[in-house]
Amino acid sequence: METNMQHSSQVLDSNNLNNLSKENQEIEEFRQMFKVIISEINELKNQKAEEEKKRLISFKEVMVVLGIGRSKLYDMVAKQEIPSVRIDGSIKFDKKDIENFIQEKKKEKFSFQINVGELRGKKYIKKNKK
């Protein structure tokens, strides 16, 4: 009977060791998963930081986007028609501000007046001969 108790005690110890071994494996798997998750989070943070750096665009880039010249853009900045920031002596623009500027311009009604006399002088309209 004593040997049966020793045997069952050894079986219990063996089962406990197997369970501990499985638990240790699971813990190690979780550690590896957390390392991967933390690595991915850090990568996303770095991407966000890079996007923020690209948030500001240069004077030349805005000229190209808007299809206007240097003096026109300087004039718009001076009149505060378009939002800008000055960083280290150079003028920069927030992409979102430029996009909003474009959207606002799209909403404005397009209207103009034609001065017929001016057009006649430029021969766009022929004079009627009597």
Residue pairs with C-beta under 8 A, 6 or more apart in sequence:
54 95
55 94
55 95
55 96
56 85
56 87
56 92
56 93
56 94
56 95
57 65
57 92
57 93
57 94
57 95
57 98
58 90
58 92
58 93
59 70
59 73
59 90
59 91
59 92
59 93
61 93
62 73
62 82
62 93
62 98
63 69
63 70
63 73
65 98
65 102
66 73
66 98
66 102
68 76
73 82
76 82
77 84
77 91
82 93
82 97
82 98
82 101
83 93
83 94
83 97
83 101
84 91
84 92
84 93
84 97
85 91
85 92
85 93
85 94
86 92
116 125
119 125
120 127
